[in-house]
Amino acid sequence: MAGVPVKHHSKGKVGRRRSHLALKKRKLLVCKNCGGPKTATHRACKQCGKK
C-alpha cells in the first residue's frame, strides 16, 4: 500500500515548505531606444522592437 501518508502534516509545516513557491514581481526597465517599459535586458522592447 504505497502512497499512504504515515503522519499528518500541519498547516504550518506545509506553509513553510510552500513559502518558496510564491511568484516574484517582475522588474520593469526602461528601453534605451524609445524610453518605453521593458521586462528584461535580454528581451526585445514591445514598442520599438530593439533590445
PDBQT receptor file of N, H, CA, C and O in Angstrom, charges set to zero:
ATOM      1  N   MET A   1       0.832  -1.179   0.000  1.00  0.00    +0.000 N 
ATOM      2  CA  MET A   1       0.000   0.000   0.000  1.00  0.00    +0.000 C 
ATOM      3  C   MET A   1       0.884   1.252   0.000  1.00  0.00    +0.000 C 
ATOM      4  O   MET A   1       0.976   1.963   1.001  1.00  0.00    +0.000 OA
ATOM      5  N   ALA A   2       1.500   1.494  -1.090  1.00  0.00    +0.000 N 
ATOM      6  H   ALA A   2       1.426   0.917  -1.903  1.00  0.00    +0.000 HD
ATOM      7  CA  ALA A   2       2.355   2.666  -1.206  1.00  0.00    +0.000 C 
ATOM      8  C   ALA A   2       1.509   3.916  -1.436  1.00  0.00    +0.000 C 
ATOM      9  O   ALA A   2       0.397   3.837  -1.957  1.00  0.00    +0.000 OA
ATOM     10  N   GLY A   3       2.042   5.052  -1.049  1.00  0.00    +0.000 N 
ATOM     11  H   GLY A   3       2.946   5.116  -0.626  1.00  0.00    +0.000 HD
ATOM     12  CA  GLY A   3       1.358   6.312  -1.277  1.00  0.00    +0.000 C 
ATOM     13  C   GLY A   3       0.469   6.760  -0.142  1.00  0.00    +0.000 C 
ATOM     14  O   GLY A   3      -0.186   7.796  -0.248  1.00  0.00    +0.000 OA
ATOM     15  N   VAL A   4       0.428   6.001   0.951  1.00  0.00    +0.000 N 
ATOM     16  H   VAL A   4       0.961   5.159   1.037  1.00  0.00    +0.000 HD
ATOM     17  CA  VAL A   4      -0.389   6.378   2.087  1.00  0.00    +0.000 C 
ATOM     18  C   VAL A   4       0.486   7.187   3.048  1.00  0.00    +0.000 C 
ATOM     19  O   VAL A   4       1.530   6.690   3.470  1.00  0.00    +0.000 OA
ATOM     20  N   PRO A   5       0.096   8.422   3.410  1.00  0.00    +0.000 N 
ATOM     21  CA  PRO A   5       0.924   9.201   4.320  1.00  0.00    +0.000 C 
ATOM     22  C   PRO A   5       0.982   8.576   5.713  1.00  0.00    +0.000 C 
ATOM     23  O   PRO A   5      -0.035   8.124   6.239  1.00  0.00    +0.000 OA
ATOM     24  N   VAL A   6       2.171   8.554   6.303  1.00  0.00    +0.000 N 
ATOM     25  H   VAL A   6       2.997   8.921   5.875  1.00  0.00    +0.000 HD
ATOM     26  CA  VAL A   6       2.358   7.930   7.609  1.00  0.00    +0.000 C 
ATOM     27  C   VAL A   6       1.888   8.864   8.713  1.00  0.00    +0.000 C 
ATOM     28  O   VAL A   6       1.205   8.435   9.643  1.00  0.00    +0.000 OA
ATOM     29  N   LYS A   7       2.254  10.158   8.613  1.00  0.00    +0.000 N 
ATOM     30  H   LYS A   7       2.808  10.506   7.858  1.00  0.00    +0.000 HD
ATOM     31  CA  LYS A   7       1.887  11.117   9.648  1.00  0.00    +0.000 C 
ATOM     32  C   LYS A   7       1.206  12.325   9.022  1.00  0.00    +0.000 C 
ATOM     33  O   LYS A   7       1.399  12.619   7.842  1.00  0.00    +0.000 OA
ATOM     34  N   HIS A   8       0.418  13.011   9.815  1.00  0.00    +0.000 N 
ATOM     35  H   HIS A   8       0.262  12.772  10.773  1.00  0.00    +0.000 HD
ATOM     36  CA  HIS A   8      -0.288  14.208   9.370  1.00  0.00    +0.000 C 
ATOM     37  C   HIS A   8       0.685  15.387   9.358  1.00  0.00    +0.000 C 
ATOM     38  O   HIS A   8       1.448  15.563  10.307  1.00  0.00    +0.000 OA
ATOM     39  N   HIS A   9       0.666  16.190   8.301  1.00  0.00    +0.000 N 
ATOM     40  H   HIS A   9       0.046  16.046   7.530  1.00  0.00    +0.000 HD
ATOM     41  CA  HIS A   9       1.485  17.394   8.228  1.00  0.00    +0.000 C 
ATOM     42  C   HIS A   9       0.606  18.582   8.591  1.00  0.00    +0.000 C 
ATOM     43  O   HIS A   9      -0.464  18.771   8.012  1.00  0.00    +0.000 OA
ATOM     44  N   SER A  10       1.061  19.379   9.548  1.00  0.00    +0.000 N 
ATOM     45  H   SER A  10       1.930  19.225  10.018  1.00  0.00    +0.000 HD
ATOM     46  CA  SER A  10       0.283  20.535   9.981  1.00  0.00    +0.000 C 
ATOM     47  C   SER A  10       0.271  21.607   8.898  1.00  0.00    +0.000 C 
ATOM     48  O   SER A  10       1.087  21.587   7.977  1.00  0.00    +0.000 OA
ATOM     49  N   LYS A  11      -0.669  22.546   9.024  1.00  0.00    +0.000 N 
ATOM     50  H   LYS A  11      -1.332  22.562   9.773  1.00  0.00    +0.000 HD
ATOM     51  CA  LYS A  11      -0.775  23.635   8.049  1.00  0.00    +0.000 C 
ATOM     52  C   LYS A  11       0.481  24.488   8.057  1.00  0.00    +0.000 C 
ATOM     53  O   LYS A  11       0.904  24.978   7.009  1.00  0.00    +0.000 OA
ATOM     54  N   GLY A  12       1.082  24.672   9.223  1.00  0.00    +0.000 N 
ATOM     55  H   GLY A  12       0.740  24.274  10.074  1.00  0.00    +0.000 HD
ATOM     56  CA  GLY A  12       2.305  25.459   9.319  1.00  0.00    +0.000 C 
ATOM     57  C   GLY A  12       3.474  24.793   8.610  1.00  0.00    +0.000 C 
ATOM     58  O   GLY A  12       4.257  25.455   7.930  1.00  0.00    +0.000 OA
ATOM     59  N   LYS A  13       3.585  23.497   8.771  1.00  0.00    +0.000 N 
ATOM     60  H   LYS A  13       2.948  22.959   9.324  1.00  0.00    +0.000 HD
ATOM     61  CA  LYS A  13       4.673  22.753   8.121  1.00  0.00    +0.000 C 
ATOM     62  C   LYS A  13       4.522  22.806   6.601  1.00  0.00    +0.000 C 
ATOM     63  O   LYS A  13       5.499  23.003   5.879  1.00  0.00    +0.000 OA
ATOM     64  N   VAL A  14       3.295  22.630   6.125  1.00  0.00    +0.000 N 
ATOM     65  H   VAL A  14       2.501  22.469   6.712  1.00  0.00    +0.000 HD
ATOM     66  CA  VAL A  14       3.038  22.694   4.683  1.00  0.00    +0.000 C 
ATOM     67  C   VAL A  14       3.272  24.113   4.175  1.00  0.00    +0.000 C 
ATOM     68  O   VAL A  14       3.829  24.293   3.093  1.00  0.00    +0.000 OA
ATOM     69  N   GLY A  15       2.854  25.122   4.940  1.00  0.00    +0.000 N 
ATOM     70  H   GLY A  15       2.402  24.975   5.819  1.00  0.00    +0.000 HD
ATOM     71  CA  GLY A  15       3.038  26.511   4.543  1.00  0.00    +0.000 C 
ATOM     72  C   GLY A  15       4.509  26.893   4.461  1.00  0.00    +0.000 C 
ATOM     73  O   GLY A  15       4.910  27.624   3.555  1.00  0.00    +0.000 OA
ATOM     74  N   ARG A  16       5.323  26.402   5.408  1.00  0.00    +0.000 N 
ATOM     75  H   ARG A  16       4.997  25.808   6.144  1.00  0.00    +0.000 HD
ATOM     76  CA  ARG A  16       6.759  26.689   5.369  1.00  0.00    +0.000 C 
ATOM     77  C   ARG A  16       7.408  26.029   4.162  1.00  0.00    +0.000 C 
ATOM     78  O   ARG A  16       8.323  26.596   3.564  1.00  0.00    +0.000 OA
ATOM     79  N   ARG A  17       6.954  24.858   3.805  1.00  0.00    +0.000 N 
ATOM     80  H   ARG A  17       6.212  24.397   4.291  1.00  0.00    +0.000 HD
ATOM     81  CA  ARG A  17       7.510  24.175   2.632  1.00  0.00    +0.000 C 
ATOM     82  C   ARG A  17       7.136  24.920   1.357  1.00  0.00    +0.000 C 
ATOM     83  O   ARG A  17       7.939  24.996   0.427  1.00  0.00    +0.000 OA
ATOM     84  N   ARG A  18       5.939  25.465   1.305  1.00  0.00    +0.000 N 
ATOM     85  H   ARG A  18       5.287  25.403   2.061  1.00  0.00    +0.000 HD
ATOM     86  CA  ARG A  18       5.453  26.143   0.099  1.00  0.00    +0.000 C 
ATOM     87  C   ARG A  18       5.816  27.625   0.059  1.00  0.00    +0.000 C 
ATOM     88  O   ARG A  18       5.428  28.321  -0.879  1.00  0.00    +0.000 OA
ATOM     89  N   SER A  19       6.545  28.121   1.046  1.00  0.00    +0.000 N 
ATOM     90  H   SER A  19       6.861  27.556   1.808  1.00  0.00    +0.000 HD
ATOM     91  CA  SER A  19       6.851  29.552   1.100  1.00  0.00    +0.000 C 
ATOM     92  C   SER A  19       7.728  29.995  -0.060  1.00  0.00    +0.000 C 
ATOM     93  O   SER A  19       7.735  31.177  -0.402  1.00  0.00    +0.000 OA
ATOM     94  N   HIS A  20       8.462  29.089  -0.670  1.00  0.00    +0.000 N 
ATOM     95  H   HIS A  20       8.457  28.128  -0.393  1.00  0.00    +0.000 HD
ATOM     96  CA  HIS A  20       9.345  29.434  -1.779  1.00  0.00    +0.000 C 
ATOM     97  C   HIS A  20       8.646  29.328  -3.132  1.00  0.00    +0.000 C 
ATOM     98  O   HIS A  20       9.264  29.606  -4.160  1.00  0.00    +0.000 OA
ATOM     99  N   LEU A  21       7.389  28.939  -3.157  1.00  0.00    +0.000 N 
ATOM    100  H   LEU A  21       6.887  28.714  -2.322  1.00  0.00    +0.000 HD
ATOM    101  CA  LEU A  21       6.667  28.752  -4.412  1.00  0.00    +0.000 C 
ATOM    102  C   LEU A  21       5.953  30.016  -4.887  1.00  0.00    +0.000 C 
ATOM    103  O   LEU A  21       5.348  30.015  -5.960  1.00  0.00    +0.000 OA
ATOM    104  N   ALA A  22       6.015  31.081  -4.114  1.00  0.00    +0.000 N 
ATOM    105  H   ALA A  22       6.506  31.082  -3.243  1.00  0.00    +0.000 HD
ATOM    106  CA  ALA A  22       5.313  32.315  -4.484  1.00  0.00    +0.000 C 
ATOM    107  C   ALA A  22       5.936  32.928  -5.726  1.00  0.00    +0.000 C 
ATOM    108  O   ALA A  22       7.142  32.809  -5.946  1.00  0.00    +0.000 OA
ATOM    109  N   LEU A  23       5.115  33.584  -6.538  1.00  0.00    +0.000 N 
ATOM    110  H   LEU A  23       4.136  33.680  -6.359  1.00  0.00    +0.000 HD
ATOM    111  CA  LEU A  23       5.610  34.245  -7.743  1.00  0.00    +0.000 C 
ATOM    112  C   LEU A  23       6.340  35.529  -7.376  1.00  0.00    +0.000 C 
ATOM    113  O   LEU A  23       5.924  36.259  -6.475  1.00  0.00    +0.000 OA
ATOM    114  N   LYS A  24       7.414  35.791  -8.072  1.00  0.00    +0.000 N 
ATOM    115  H   LYS A  24       7.751  35.198  -8.803  1.00  0.00    +0.000 HD
ATOM    116  CA  LYS A  24       8.198  37.001  -7.840  1.00  0.00    +0.000 C 
ATOM    117  C   LYS A  24       7.663  38.117  -8.739  1.00  0.00    +0.000 C 
ATOM    118  O   LYS A  24       7.171  37.860  -9.837  1.00  0.00    +0.000 OA
ATOM    119  N   LYS A  25       7.766  39.362  -8.257  1.00  0.00    +0.000 N 
ATOM    120  H   LYS A  25       8.166  39.571  -7.364  1.00  0.00    +0.000 HD
ATOM    121  CA  LYS A  25       7.357  40.503  -9.066  1.00  0.00    +0.000 C 
ATOM    122  C   LYS A  25       8.391  40.739 -10.159  1.00  0.00    +0.000 C 
ATOM    123  O   LYS A  25       9.593  40.620  -9.923  1.00  0.00    +0.000 OA
ATOM    124  N   ARG A  26       7.917  41.075 -11.353  1.00  0.00    +0.000 N 
ATOM    125  H   ARG A  26       6.940  41.172 -11.544  1.00  0.00    +0.000 HD
ATOM    126  CA  ARG A  26       8.817  41.377 -12.452  1.00  0.00    +0.000 C 
ATOM    127  C   ARG A  26       9.300  42.807 -12.325  1.00  0.00    +0.000 C 
ATOM    128  O   ARG A  26       8.528  43.713 -12.010  1.00  0.00    +0.000 OA
ATOM    129  N   LYS A  27      10.586  43.000 -12.573  1.00  0.00    +0.000 N 
ATOM    130  H   LYS A  27      11.213  42.264 -12.829  1.00  0.00    +0.000 HD
ATOM    131  CA  LYS A  27      11.161  44.338 -12.536  1.00  0.00    +0.000 C 
ATOM    132  C   LYS A  27      11.062  44.951 -13.926  1.00  0.00    +0.000 C 
ATOM    133  O   LYS A  27      11.454  44.335 -14.917  1.00  0.00    +0.000 OA
ATOM    134  N   LEU A  28      10.541  46.154 -13.987  1.00  0.00    +0.000 N 
ATOM    135  H   LEU A  28      10.223  46.654 -13.182  1.00  0.00    +0.000 HD
ATOM    136  CA  LEU A  28      10.434  46.855 -15.262  1.00  0.00    +0.000 C 
ATOM    137  C   LEU A  28      11.650  47.743 -15.466  1.00  0.00    +0.000 C 
ATOM    138  O   LEU A  28      12.065  48.470 -14.564  1.00  0.00    +0.000 OA
ATOM    139  N   LEU A  29      12.211  47.673 -16.658  1.00  0.00    +0.000 N 
ATOM    140  H   LEU A  29      11.874  47.082 -17.391  1.00  0.00    +0.000 HD
ATOM    141  CA  LEU A  29      13.334  48.507 -17.052  1.00  0.00    +0.000 C 
ATOM    142  C   LEU A  29      12.879  49.518 -18.092  1.00  0.00    +0.000 C 
ATOM    143  O   LEU A  29      11.778  49.407 -18.631  1.00  0.00    +0.000 OA
ATOM    144  N   VAL A  30      13.704  50.481 -18.369  1.00  0.00    +0.000 N 
ATOM    145  H   VAL A  30      14.599  50.571 -17.931  1.00  0.00    +0.000 HD
ATOM    146  CA  VAL A  30      13.398  51.498 -19.366  1.00  0.00    +0.000 C 
ATOM    147  C   VAL A  30      14.203  51.193 -20.624  1.00  0.00    +0.000 C 
ATOM    148  O   VAL A  30      15.409  50.958 -20.549  1.00  0.00    +0.000 OA
ATOM    149  N   CYS A  31      13.544  51.196 -21.773  1.00  0.00    +0.000 N 
ATOM    150  H   CYS A  31      12.564  51.387 -21.834  1.00  0.00    +0.000 HD
ATOM    151  CA  CYS A  31      14.205  50.962 -23.052  1.00  0.00    +0.000 C 
ATOM    152  C   CYS A  31      15.122  52.146 -23.360  1.00  0.00    +0.000 C 
ATOM    153  O   CYS A  31      14.716  53.303 -23.251  1.00  0.00    +0.000 OA
ATOM    154  N   LYS A  32      16.362  51.841 -23.746  1.00  0.00    +0.000 N 
ATOM    155  H   LYS A  32      16.692  50.901 -23.835  1.00  0.00    +0.000 HD
ATOM    156  CA  LYS A  32      17.315  52.916 -24.048  1.00  0.00    +0.000 C 
ATOM    157  C   LYS A  32      16.988  53.612 -25.372  1.00  0.00    +0.000 C 
ATOM    158  O   LYS A  32      17.383  54.758 -25.584  1.00  0.00    +0.000 OA
ATOM    159  N   ASN A  33      16.276  52.930 -26.248  1.00  0.00    +0.000 N 
ATOM    160  H   ASN A  33      15.955  51.999 -26.076  1.00  0.00    +0.000 HD
ATOM    161  CA  ASN A  33      15.982  53.491 -27.557  1.00  0.00    +0.000 C 
ATOM    162  C   ASN A  33      14.759  54.423 -27.525  1.00  0.00    +0.000 C 
ATOM    163  O   ASN A  33      14.833  55.562 -27.988  1.00  0.00    +0.000 OA
ATOM    164  N   CYS A  34      13.642  53.938 -26.981  1.00  0.00    +0.000 N 
ATOM    165  H   CYS A  34      13.582  53.014 -26.606  1.00  0.00    +0.000 HD
ATOM    166  CA  CYS A  34      12.404  54.727 -27.029  1.00  0.00    +0.000 C 
ATOM    167  C   CYS A  34      11.923  55.204 -25.658  1.00  0.00    +0.000 C 
ATOM    168  O   CYS A  34      11.042  56.059 -25.577  1.00  0.00    +0.000 OA
ATOM    169  N   GLY A  35      12.493  54.659 -24.579  1.00  0.00    +0.000 N 
ATOM    170  H   GLY A  35      13.209  53.964 -24.645  1.00  0.00    +0.000 HD
ATOM    171  CA  GLY A  35      12.086  55.079 -23.242  1.00  0.00    +0.000 C 
ATOM    172  C   GLY A  35      10.860  54.352 -22.716  1.00  0.00    +0.000 C 
ATOM    173  O   GLY A  35      10.355  54.690 -21.645  1.00  0.00    +0.000 OA
ATOM    174  N   GLY A  36      10.377  53.369 -23.443  1.00  0.00    +0.000 N 
ATOM    175  H   GLY A  36      10.787  53.095 -24.313  1.00  0.00    +0.000 HD
ATOM    176  CA  GLY A  36       9.210  52.610 -23.010  1.00  0.00    +0.000 C 
ATOM    177  C   GLY A  36       9.567  51.541 -21.989  1.00  0.00    +0.000 C 
ATOM    178  O   GLY A  36      10.745  51.239 -21.798  1.00  0.00    +0.000 OA
ATOM    179  N   PRO A  37       8.560  50.959 -21.327  1.00  0.00    +0.000 N 
ATOM    180  CA  PRO A  37       8.834  49.911 -20.336  1.00  0.00    +0.000 C 
ATOM    181  C   PRO A  37       9.247  48.606 -21.007  1.00  0.00    +0.000 C 
ATOM    182  O   PRO A  37       8.741  48.243 -22.069  1.00  0.00    +0.000 OA
ATOM    183  N   LYS A  38      10.186  47.906 -20.356  1.00  0.00    +0.000 N 
ATOM    184  H   LYS A  38      10.597  48.200 -19.493  1.00  0.00    +0.000 HD
ATOM    185  CA  LYS A  38      10.719  46.651 -20.853  1.00  0.00    +0.000 C 
ATOM    186  C   LYS A  38      10.822  45.691 -19.675  1.00  0.00    +0.000 C 
ATOM    187  O   LYS A  38      11.079  46.128 -18.553  1.00  0.00    +0.000 OA
ATOM    188  N   THR A  39      10.627  44.389 -19.902  1.00  0.00    +0.000 N 
ATOM    189  H   THR A  39      10.417  44.034 -20.814  1.00  0.00    +0.000 HD
ATOM    190  CA  THR A  39      10.634  43.450 -18.784  1.00  0.00    +0.000 C 
ATOM    191  C   THR A  39      12.019  42.979 -18.404  1.00  0.00    +0.000 C 
ATOM    192  O   THR A  39      12.277  42.788 -17.215  1.00  0.00    +0.000 OA
ATOM    193  N   ALA A  40      12.934  42.779 -19.353  1.00  0.00    +0.000 N 
ATOM    194  H   ALA A  40      12.725  42.934 -20.318  1.00  0.00    +0.000 HD
ATOM    195  CA  ALA A  40      14.272  42.292 -19.021  1.00  0.00    +0.000 C 
ATOM    196  C   ALA A  40      15.276  42.817 -20.037  1.00  0.00    +0.000 C 
ATOM    197  O   ALA A  40      14.900  43.290 -21.110  1.00  0.00    +0.000 OA
ATOM    198  N   THR A  41      16.552  42.730 -19.689  1.00  0.00    +0.000 N 
ATOM    199  H   THR A  41      16.858  42.347 -18.818  1.00  0.00    +0.000 HD
ATOM    200  CA  THR A  41      17.588  43.271 -20.561  1.00  0.00    +0.000 C 
ATOM    201  C   THR A  41      17.738  42.462 -21.840  1.00  0.00    +0.000 C 
ATOM    202  O   THR A  41      18.100  43.025 -22.874  1.00  0.00    +0.000 OA
ATOM    203  N   HIS A  42      17.474  41.173 -21.804  1.00  0.00    +0.000 N 
ATOM    204  H   HIS A  42      17.180  40.716 -20.965  1.00  0.00    +0.000 HD
ATOM    205  CA  HIS A  42      17.670  40.322 -22.978  1.00  0.00    +0.000 C 
ATOM    206  C   HIS A  42      16.412  40.177 -23.832  1.00  0.00    +0.000 C 
ATOM    207  O   HIS A  42      16.421  39.436 -24.816  1.00  0.00    +0.000 OA
ATOM    208  N   ARG A  43      15.345  40.861 -23.478  1.00  0.00    +0.000 N 
ATOM    209  H   ARG A  43      15.337  41.462 -22.680  1.00  0.00    +0.000 HD
ATOM    210  CA  ARG A  43      14.100  40.790 -24.242  1.00  0.00    +0.000 C 
ATOM    211  C   ARG A  43      13.960  42.026 -25.127  1.00  0.00    +0.000 C 
ATOM    212  O   ARG A  43      14.468  43.096 -24.795  1.00  0.00    +0.000 OA
ATOM    213  N   ALA A  44      13.276  41.871 -26.239  1.00  0.00    +0.000 N 
ATOM    214  H   ALA A  44      12.864  41.001 -26.509  1.00  0.00    +0.000 HD
ATOM    215  CA  ALA A  44      13.039  42.998 -27.146  1.00  0.00    +0.000 C 
ATOM    216  C   ALA A  44      11.922  43.879 -26.588  1.00  0.00    +0.000 C 
ATOM    217  O   ALA A  44      11.002  43.394 -25.930  1.00  0.00    +0.000 OA
ATOM    218  N   CYS A  45      12.017  45.171 -26.861  1.00  0.00    +0.000 N 
ATOM    219  H   CYS A  45      12.765  45.565 -27.396  1.00  0.00    +0.000 HD
ATOM    220  CA  CYS A  45      11.011  46.138 -26.441  1.00  0.00    +0.000 C 
ATOM    221  C   CYS A  45       9.737  45.924 -27.267  1.00  0.00    +0.000 C 
ATOM    222  O   CYS A  45       9.812  45.704 -28.476  1.00  0.00    +0.000 OA
ATOM    223  N   LYS A  46       8.583  45.987 -26.626  1.00  0.00    +0.000 N 
ATOM    224  H   LYS A  46       8.522  46.165 -25.644  1.00  0.00    +0.000 HD
ATOM    225  CA  LYS A  46       7.326  45.783 -27.352  1.00  0.00    +0.000 C 
ATOM    226  C   LYS A  46       6.954  46.992 -28.210  1.00  0.00    +0.000 C 
ATOM    227  O   LYS A  46       6.194  46.861 -29.170  1.00  0.00    +0.000 OA
ATOM    228  N   GLN A  47       7.477  48.153 -27.874  1.00  0.00    +0.000 N 
ATOM    229  H   GLN A  47       8.095  48.260 -27.095  1.00  0.00    +0.000 HD
ATOM    230  CA  GLN A  47       7.122  49.363 -28.612  1.00  0.00    +0.000 C 
ATOM    231  C   GLN A  47       7.996  49.568 -29.845  1.00  0.00    +0.000 C 
ATOM    232  O   GLN A  47       7.480  49.837 -30.929  1.00  0.00    +0.000 OA
ATOM    233  N   CYS A  48       9.329  49.443 -29.690  1.00  0.00    +0.000 N 
ATOM    234  H   CYS A  48       9.748  49.225 -28.809  1.00  0.00    +0.000 HD
ATOM    235  CA  CYS A  48      10.207  49.740 -30.830  1.00  0.00    +0.000 C 
ATOM    236  C   CYS A  48      10.874  48.496 -31.409  1.00  0.00    +0.000 C 
ATOM    237  O   CYS A  48      11.364  48.548 -32.538  1.00  0.00    +0.000 OA
ATOM    238  N   GLY A  49      10.913  47.389 -30.689  1.00  0.00    +0.000 N 
ATOM    239  H   GLY A  49      10.515  47.346 -29.772  1.00  0.00    +0.000 HD
ATOM    240  CA  GLY A  49      11.491  46.143 -31.201  1.00  0.00    +0.000 C 
ATOM    241  C   GLY A  49      12.988  45.996 -30.996  1.00  0.00    +0.000 C 
ATOM    242  O   GLY A  49      13.562  44.979 -31.386  1.00  0.00    +0.000 OA
ATOM    243  N   LYS A  50      13.628  46.979 -30.398  1.00  0.00    +0.000 N 
ATOM    244  H   LYS A  50      13.162  47.805 -30.081  1.00  0.00    +0.000 HD
ATOM    245  CA  LYS A  50      15.073  46.913 -30.145  1.00  0.00    +0.000 C 
ATOM    246  C   LYS A  50      15.330  46.199 -28.828  1.00  0.00    +0.000 C 
ATOM    247  O   LYS A  50      14.457  46.136 -27.963  1.00  0.00    +0.000 OA
ATOM    248  N   LYS A  51      16.545  45.657 -28.683  1.00  0.00    +0.000 N 
ATOM    249  H   LYS A  51      17.254  45.707 -29.385  1.00  0.00    +0.000 HD
ATOM    250  CA  LYS A  51      16.914  45.010 -27.419  1.00  0.00    +0.000 C 
ATOM    251  C   LYS A  51      17.516  45.972 -26.456  1.00  0.00    +0.000 C 
ATOM    252  O   LYS A  51      17.881  45.586 -25.345  1.00  0.00    +0.000 OA
TER     253      LYS A  51
